[in-house]
Amino acid sequence: MDTLIFGGLLATMLAVCRRASRTVVLGVWWSMLIIVFLLMTHHIAAGPSLKLSF
């Protein structure tokens, strides 16, 4: 999940540095926000799986 967040930040930064239109920057930012929100709700709903099997 961290990789997705950093990838989204990188994509947003690249869109800003390449001076893309405001629509592209906001589109990337909002899509990453929605994806992170959905992953977080899935992660919280799944419950912790802390059992170790050796």
PDB file of N, CA, C and O in Angstrom, chain B, residues numbered from 101:
ATOM      1  N   MET B 101       0.825  -1.181   0.000  1.00  0.00           N
ATOM      2  CA  MET B 101       0.000   0.000   0.000  1.00  0.00           C
ATOM      3  C   MET B 101       0.874   1.252   0.000  1.00  0.00           C
ATOM      4  O   MET B 101       0.536   2.249  -0.638  1.00  0.00           O
ATOM      5  N   ASP B 102       1.995   1.198   0.714  1.00  0.00           N
ATOM      6  CA  ASP B 102       2.897   2.348   0.726  1.00  0.00           C
ATOM      7  C   ASP B 102       3.440   2.639  -0.664  1.00  0.00           C
ATOM      8  O   ASP B 102       3.612   3.797  -1.043  1.00  0.00           O
ATOM      9  N   THR B 103       3.707   1.584  -1.420  1.00  0.00           N
ATOM     10  CA  THR B 103       4.228   1.766  -2.773  1.00  0.00           C
ATOM     11  C   THR B 103       3.214   2.495  -3.641  1.00  0.00           C
ATOM     12  O   THR B 103       3.588   3.340  -4.454  1.00  0.00           O
ATOM     13  N   LEU B 104       1.936   2.176  -3.475  1.00  0.00           N
ATOM     14  CA  LEU B 104       0.894   2.849  -4.246  1.00  0.00           C
ATOM     15  C   LEU B 104       0.820   4.327  -3.874  1.00  0.00           C
ATOM     16  O   LEU B 104       0.673   5.180  -4.749  1.00  0.00           O
ATOM     17  N   ILE B 105       0.921   4.632  -2.588  1.00  0.00           N
ATOM     18  CA  ILE B 105       0.865   6.022  -2.149  1.00  0.00           C
ATOM     19  C   ILE B 105       2.039   6.808  -2.718  1.00  0.00           C
ATOM     20  O   ILE B 105       1.855   7.897  -3.262  1.00  0.00           O
ATOM     21  N   PHE B 106       3.257   6.252  -2.594  1.00  0.00           N
ATOM     22  CA  PHE B 106       4.418   6.955  -3.124  1.00  0.00           C
ATOM     23  C   PHE B 106       4.381   7.040  -4.640  1.00  0.00           C
ATOM     24  O   PHE B 106       4.828   8.035  -5.211  1.00  0.00           O
ATOM     25  N   GLY B 107       3.860   6.021  -5.299  1.00  0.00           N
ATOM     26  CA  GLY B 107       3.706   6.074  -6.746  1.00  0.00           C
ATOM     27  C   GLY B 107       2.731   7.167  -7.166  1.00  0.00           C
ATOM     28  O   GLY B 107       2.954   7.858  -8.160  1.00  0.00           O
ATOM     29  N   GLY B 108       1.661   7.318  -6.414  1.00  0.00           N
ATOM     30  CA  GLY B 108       0.697   8.383  -6.700  1.00  0.00           C
ATOM     31  C   GLY B 108       1.277   9.760  -6.470  1.00  0.00           C
ATOM     32  O   GLY B 108       1.019  10.687  -7.238  1.00  0.00           O
ATOM     33  N   LEU B 109       2.067   9.898  -5.406  1.00  0.00           N
ATOM     34  CA  LEU B 109       2.740  11.173  -5.168  1.00  0.00           C
ATOM     35  C   LEU B 109       3.736  11.486  -6.280  1.00  0.00           C
ATOM     36  O   LEU B 109       3.852  12.631  -6.717  1.00  0.00           O
ATOM     37  N   LEU B 110       4.454  10.458  -6.734  1.00  0.00           N
ATOM     38  CA  LEU B 110       5.397  10.644  -7.831  1.00  0.00           C
ATOM     39  C   LEU B 110       4.676  11.035  -9.117  1.00  0.00           C
ATOM     40  O   LEU B 110       5.127  11.931  -9.831  1.00  0.00           O
ATOM     41  N   ALA B 111       3.569  10.379  -9.415  1.00  0.00           N
ATOM     42  CA  ALA B 111       2.808  10.712 -10.620  1.00  0.00           C
ATOM     43  C   ALA B 111       2.271  12.144 -10.555  1.00  0.00           C
ATOM     44  O   ALA B 111       2.276  12.860 -11.556  1.00  0.00           O
ATOM     45  N   THR B 112       1.812  12.555  -9.379  1.00  0.00           N
ATOM     46  CA  THR B 112       1.322  13.924  -9.220  1.00  0.00           C
ATOM     47  C   THR B 112       2.464  14.920  -9.377  1.00  0.00           C
ATOM     48  O   THR B 112       2.308  15.950 -10.032  1.00  0.00           O
ATOM     49  N   MET B 113       3.621  14.610  -8.772  1.00  0.00           N
ATOM     50  CA  MET B 113       4.770  15.503  -8.882  1.00  0.00           C
ATOM     51  C   MET B 113       5.235  15.625 -10.333  1.00  0.00           C
ATOM     52  O   MET B 113       5.570  16.718 -10.790  1.00  0.00           O
ATOM     53  N   LEU B 114       5.254  14.502 -11.059  1.00  0.00           N
ATOM     54  CA  LEU B 114       5.654  14.548 -12.463  1.00  0.00           C
ATOM     55  C   LEU B 114       4.676  15.375 -13.293  1.00  0.00           C
ATOM     56  O   LEU B 114       5.084  16.099 -14.201  1.00  0.00           O
ATOM     57  N   ALA B 115       3.390  15.266 -12.981  1.00  0.00           N
ATOM     58  CA  ALA B 115       2.394  16.060 -13.712  1.00  0.00           C
ATOM     59  C   ALA B 115       2.593  17.547 -13.438  1.00  0.00           C
ATOM     60  O   ALA B 115       2.427  18.375 -14.334  1.00  0.00           O
ATOM     61  N   VAL B 116       2.948  17.885 -12.202  1.00  0.00           N
ATOM     62  CA  VAL B 116       3.177  19.291 -11.870  1.00  0.00           C
ATOM     63  C   VAL B 116       4.465  19.780 -12.528  1.00  0.00           C
ATOM     64  O   VAL B 116       4.489  20.868 -13.104  1.00  0.00           O
ATOM     65  N   CYS B 117       5.538  18.987 -12.449  1.00  0.00           N
ATOM     66  CA  CYS B 117       6.832  19.399 -13.013  1.00  0.00           C
ATOM     67  C   CYS B 117       6.786  19.513 -14.533  1.00  0.00           C
ATOM     68  O   CYS B 117       7.484  20.346 -15.111  1.00  0.00           O
ATOM     69  N   ARG B 118       5.989  18.700 -15.174  1.00  0.00           N
ATOM     70  CA  ARG B 118       5.863  18.779 -16.635  1.00  0.00           C
ATOM     71  C   ARG B 118       4.885  19.861 -17.065  1.00  0.00           C
ATOM     72  O   ARG B 118       4.612  20.044 -18.252  1.00  0.00           O
ATOM     73  N   ARG B 119       4.369  20.568 -16.082  1.00  0.00           N
ATOM     74  CA  ARG B 119       3.426  21.666 -16.313  1.00  0.00           C
ATOM     75  C   ARG B 119       2.210  21.195 -17.101  1.00  0.00           C
ATOM     76  O   ARG B 119       1.778  21.826 -18.066  1.00  0.00           O
ATOM     77  N   ALA B 120       1.676  20.063 -16.653  1.00  0.00           N
ATOM     78  CA  ALA B 120       0.455  19.535 -17.272  1.00  0.00           C
ATOM     79  C   ALA B 120      -0.716  20.445 -16.889  1.00  0.00           C
ATOM     80  O   ALA B 120      -0.598  21.297 -16.007  1.00  0.00           O
ATOM     81  N   SER B 121      -1.806  20.251 -17.548  1.00  0.00           N
ATOM     82  CA  SER B 121      -2.963  21.088 -17.260  1.00  0.00           C
ATOM     83  C   SER B 121      -3.485  20.804 -15.849  1.00  0.00           C
ATOM     84  O   SER B 121      -3.218  19.751 -15.268  1.00  0.00           O
ATOM     85  N   ARG B 122      -4.202  21.729 -15.340  1.00  0.00           N
ATOM     86  CA  ARG B 122      -4.762  21.599 -13.990  1.00  0.00           C
ATOM     87  C   ARG B 122      -5.686  20.389 -13.908  1.00  0.00           C
ATOM     88  O   ARG B 122      -5.763  19.734 -12.868  1.00  0.00           O
ATOM     89  N   THR B 123      -6.381  20.094 -14.991  1.00  0.00           N
ATOM     90  CA  THR B 123      -7.282  18.945 -15.019  1.00  0.00           C
ATOM     91  C   THR B 123      -6.525  17.636 -14.827  1.00  0.00           C
ATOM     92  O   THR B 123      -6.993  16.752 -14.109  1.00  0.00           O
ATOM     93  N   VAL B 124      -5.367  17.503 -15.456  1.00  0.00           N
ATOM     94  CA  VAL B 124      -4.563  16.283 -15.323  1.00  0.00           C
ATOM     95  C   VAL B 124      -4.050  16.142 -13.897  1.00  0.00           C
ATOM     96  O   VAL B 124      -4.135  15.064 -13.309  1.00  0.00           O
ATOM     97  N   VAL B 125      -3.517  17.230 -13.337  1.00  0.00           N
ATOM     98  CA  VAL B 125      -2.981  17.181 -11.974  1.00  0.00           C
ATOM     99  C   VAL B 125      -4.074  16.824 -10.984  1.00  0.00           C
ATOM    100  O   VAL B 125      -3.886  15.952 -10.136  1.00  0.00           O
ATOM    101  N   LEU B 126      -5.206  17.486 -11.085  1.00  0.00           N
ATOM    102  CA  LEU B 126      -6.310  17.186 -10.167  1.00  0.00           C
ATOM    103  C   LEU B 126      -6.876  15.791 -10.393  1.00  0.00           C
ATOM    104  O   LEU B 126      -7.292  15.131  -9.441  1.00  0.00           O
ATOM    105  N   GLY B 127      -6.896  15.340 -11.632  1.00  0.00           N
ATOM    106  CA  GLY B 127      -7.372  13.988 -11.924  1.00  0.00           C
ATOM    107  C   GLY B 127      -6.497  12.927 -11.291  1.00  0.00           C
ATOM    108  O   GLY B 127      -6.995  11.971 -10.697  1.00  0.00           O
ATOM    109  N   VAL B 128      -5.176  13.101 -11.420  1.00  0.00           N
ATOM    110  CA  VAL B 128      -4.246  12.144 -10.799  1.00  0.00           C
ATOM    111  C   VAL B 128      -4.392  12.183  -9.284  1.00  0.00           C
ATOM    112  O   VAL B 128      -4.440  11.140  -8.632  1.00  0.00           O
ATOM    113  N   TRP B 129      -4.461  13.383  -8.730  1.00  0.00           N
ATOM    114  CA  TRP B 129      -4.539  13.523  -7.272  1.00  0.00           C
ATOM    115  C   TRP B 129      -5.819  12.894  -6.721  1.00  0.00           C
ATOM    116  O   TRP B 129      -5.769  12.144  -5.746  1.00  0.00           O
ATOM    117  N   TRP B 130      -6.960  13.193  -7.335  1.00  0.00           N
ATOM    118  CA  TRP B 130      -8.233  12.652  -6.852  1.00  0.00           C
ATOM    119  C   TRP B 130      -8.311  11.139  -7.042  1.00  0.00           C
ATOM    120  O   TRP B 130      -8.834  10.436  -6.177  1.00  0.00           O
ATOM    121  N   SER B 131      -7.805  10.634  -8.149  1.00  0.00           N
ATOM    122  CA  SER B 131      -7.848   9.190  -8.351  1.00  0.00           C
ATOM    123  C   SER B 131      -6.983   8.474  -7.313  1.00  0.00           C
ATOM    124  O   SER B 131      -7.383   7.428  -6.802  1.00  0.00           O
ATOM    125  N   MET B 132      -5.829   9.007  -6.997  1.00  0.00           N
ATOM    126  CA  MET B 132      -4.980   8.393  -5.978  1.00  0.00           C
ATOM    127  C   MET B 132      -5.639   8.484  -4.599  1.00  0.00           C
ATOM    128  O   MET B 132      -5.555   7.541  -3.811  1.00  0.00           O
ATOM    129  N   LEU B 133      -6.283   9.592  -4.308  1.00  0.00           N
ATOM    130  CA  LEU B 133      -6.974   9.729  -3.025  1.00  0.00           C
ATOM    131  C   LEU B 133      -8.078   8.682  -2.890  1.00  0.00           C
ATOM    132  O   LEU B 133      -8.236   8.083  -1.826  1.00  0.00           O
ATOM    133  N   ILE B 134      -8.833   8.462  -3.945  1.00  0.00           N
ATOM    134  CA  ILE B 134      -9.915   7.470  -3.909  1.00  0.00           C
ATOM    135  C   ILE B 134      -9.357   6.055  -3.771  1.00  0.00           C
ATOM    136  O   ILE B 134      -9.881   5.249  -3.003  1.00  0.00           O
ATOM    137  N   ILE B 135      -8.294   5.755  -4.515  1.00  0.00           N
ATOM    138  CA  ILE B 135      -7.694   4.420  -4.429  1.00  0.00           C
ATOM    139  C   ILE B 135      -7.138   4.155  -3.037  1.00  0.00           C
ATOM    140  O   ILE B 135      -7.328   3.069  -2.490  1.00  0.00           O
ATOM    141  N   VAL B 136      -6.457   5.133  -2.465  1.00  0.00           N
ATOM    142  CA  VAL B 136      -5.909   4.971  -1.111  1.00  0.00           C
ATOM    143  C   VAL B 136      -7.037   4.813  -0.104  1.00  0.00           C
ATOM    144  O   VAL B 136      -6.923   4.003   0.815  1.00  0.00           O
ATOM    145  N   PHE B 137      -8.123   5.564  -0.251  1.00  0.00           N
ATOM    146  CA  PHE B 137      -9.264   5.440   0.657  1.00  0.00           C
ATOM    147  C   PHE B 137      -9.880   4.045   0.576  1.00  0.00           C
ATOM    148  O   PHE B 137     -10.206   3.448   1.602  1.00  0.00           O
ATOM    149  N   LEU B 138     -10.040   3.526  -0.643  1.00  0.00           N
ATOM    150  CA  LEU B 138     -10.609   2.182  -0.793  1.00  0.00           C
ATOM    151  C   LEU B 138      -9.690   1.109  -0.215  1.00  0.00           C
ATOM    152  O   LEU B 138     -10.160   0.173   0.431  1.00  0.00           O
ATOM    153  N   LEU B 139      -8.389   1.240  -0.444  1.00  0.00           N
ATOM    154  CA  LEU B 139      -7.452   0.271   0.132  1.00  0.00           C
ATOM    155  C   LEU B 139      -7.441   0.345   1.657  1.00  0.00           C
ATOM    156  O   LEU B 139      -7.341  -0.682   2.329  1.00  0.00           O
ATOM    157  N   MET B 140      -7.544   1.555   2.203  1.00  0.00           N
ATOM    158  CA  MET B 140      -7.543   1.706   3.649  1.00  0.00           C
ATOM    159  C   MET B 140      -8.798   1.090   4.257  1.00  0.00           C
ATOM    160  O   MET B 140      -8.712   0.446   5.302  1.00  0.00           O
ATOM    161  N   THR B 141      -9.953   1.269   3.637  1.00  0.00           N
ATOM    162  CA  THR B 141     -11.166   0.653   4.175  1.00  0.00           C
ATOM    163  C   THR B 141     -11.085  -0.869   4.090  1.00  0.00           C
ATOM    164  O   THR B 141     -11.570  -1.562   4.985  1.00  0.00           O
ATOM    165  N   HIS B 142     -10.483  -1.394   3.032  1.00  0.00           N
ATOM    166  CA  HIS B 142     -10.296  -2.837   2.917  1.00  0.00           C
ATOM    167  C   HIS B 142      -9.327  -3.329   3.994  1.00  0.00           C
ATOM    168  O   HIS B 142      -9.551  -4.373   4.607  1.00  0.00           O
ATOM    169  N   HIS B 143      -8.273  -2.587   4.214  1.00  0.00           N
ATOM    170  CA  HIS B 143      -7.263  -2.971   5.196  1.00  0.00           C
ATOM    171  C   HIS B 143      -7.843  -2.963   6.613  1.00  0.00           C
ATOM    172  O   HIS B 143      -7.567  -3.865   7.405  1.00  0.00           O
ATOM    173  N   ILE B 144      -8.642  -1.950   6.928  1.00  0.00           N
ATOM    174  CA  ILE B 144      -9.237  -1.851   8.262  1.00  0.00           C
ATOM    175  C   ILE B 144     -10.297  -2.926   8.452  1.00  0.00           C
ATOM    176  O   ILE B 144     -10.392  -3.510   9.532  1.00  0.00           O
ATOM    177  N   ALA B 145     -11.094  -3.197   7.427  1.00  0.00           N
ATOM    178  CA  ALA B 145     -12.174  -4.175   7.542  1.00  0.00           C
ATOM    179  C   ALA B 145     -11.649  -5.606   7.609  1.00  0.00           C
ATOM    180  O   ALA B 145     -12.320  -6.481   8.157  1.00  0.00           O
ATOM    181  N   ALA B 146     -10.453  -5.858   7.057  1.00  0.00           N
ATOM    182  CA  ALA B 146      -9.918  -7.209   7.032  1.00  0.00           C
ATOM    183  C   ALA B 146      -9.469  -7.676   8.416  1.00  0.00           C
ATOM    184  O   ALA B 146      -9.419  -8.878   8.676  1.00  0.00           O
ATOM    185  N   GLY B 147      -9.146  -6.750   9.291  1.00  0.00           N
ATOM    186  CA  GLY B 147      -8.692  -7.114  10.630  1.00  0.00           C
ATOM    187  C   GLY B 147      -7.235  -7.537  10.617  1.00  0.00           C
ATOM    188  O   GLY B 147      -6.700  -7.967   9.595  1.00  0.00           O
ATOM    189  N   PRO B 148      -6.613  -7.408  11.764  1.00  0.00           N
ATOM    190  CA  PRO B 148      -5.183  -7.752  11.818  1.00  0.00           C
ATOM    191  C   PRO B 148      -4.963  -9.265  11.766  1.00  0.00           C
ATOM    192  O   PRO B 148      -5.646 -10.033  12.444  1.00  0.00           O
ATOM    193  N   SER B 149      -4.029  -9.657  10.976  1.00  0.00           N
ATOM    194  CA  SER B 149      -3.650 -11.068  10.888  1.00  0.00           C
ATOM    195  C   SER B 149      -2.211 -11.161  11.417  1.00  0.00           C
ATOM    196  O   SER B 149      -1.250 -11.081  10.652  1.00  0.00           O
ATOM    197  N   LEU B 150      -2.085 -11.327  12.717  1.00  0.00           N
ATOM    198  CA  LEU B 150      -0.771 -11.286  13.345  1.00  0.00           C
ATOM    199  C   LEU B 150      -0.274 -12.654  13.777  1.00  0.00           C
ATOM    200  O   LEU B 150       0.700 -12.747  14.523  1.00  0.00           O
ATOM    201  N   LYS B 151      -0.925 -13.718  13.321  1.00  0.00           N
ATOM    202  CA  LYS B 151      -0.501 -15.069  13.694  1.00  0.00           C
ATOM    203  C   LYS B 151       0.722 -15.460  12.864  1.00  0.00           C
ATOM    204  O   LYS B 151       0.730 -15.318  11.641  1.00  0.00           O
ATOM    205  N   LEU B 152       1.731 -15.943  13.537  1.00  0.00           N
ATOM    206  CA  LEU B 152       2.929 -16.370  12.851  1.00  0.00           C
ATOM    207  C   LEU B 152       2.943 -17.890  12.750  1.00  0.00           C
ATOM    208  O   LEU B 152       2.663 -18.586  13.727  1.00  0.00           O
ATOM    209  N   SER B 153       3.265 -18.394  11.587  1.00  0.00           N
ATOM    210  CA  SER B 153       3.353 -19.847  11.385  1.00  0.00           C
ATOM    211  C   SER B 153       4.765 -20.182  10.996  1.00  0.00           C
ATOM    212  O   SER B 153       5.314 -19.630  10.042  1.00  0.00           O
ATOM    213  N   PHE B 154       5.345 -21.086  11.737  1.00  0.00           N
ATOM    214  CA  PHE B 154       6.718 -21.504  11.435  1.00  0.00           C
ATOM    215  C   PHE B 154       6.734 -22.912  10.917  1.00  0.00           C
ATOM    216  O   PHE B 154       7.800 -23.444  10.607  1.00  0.00           O
TER     217      PHE B 154
END
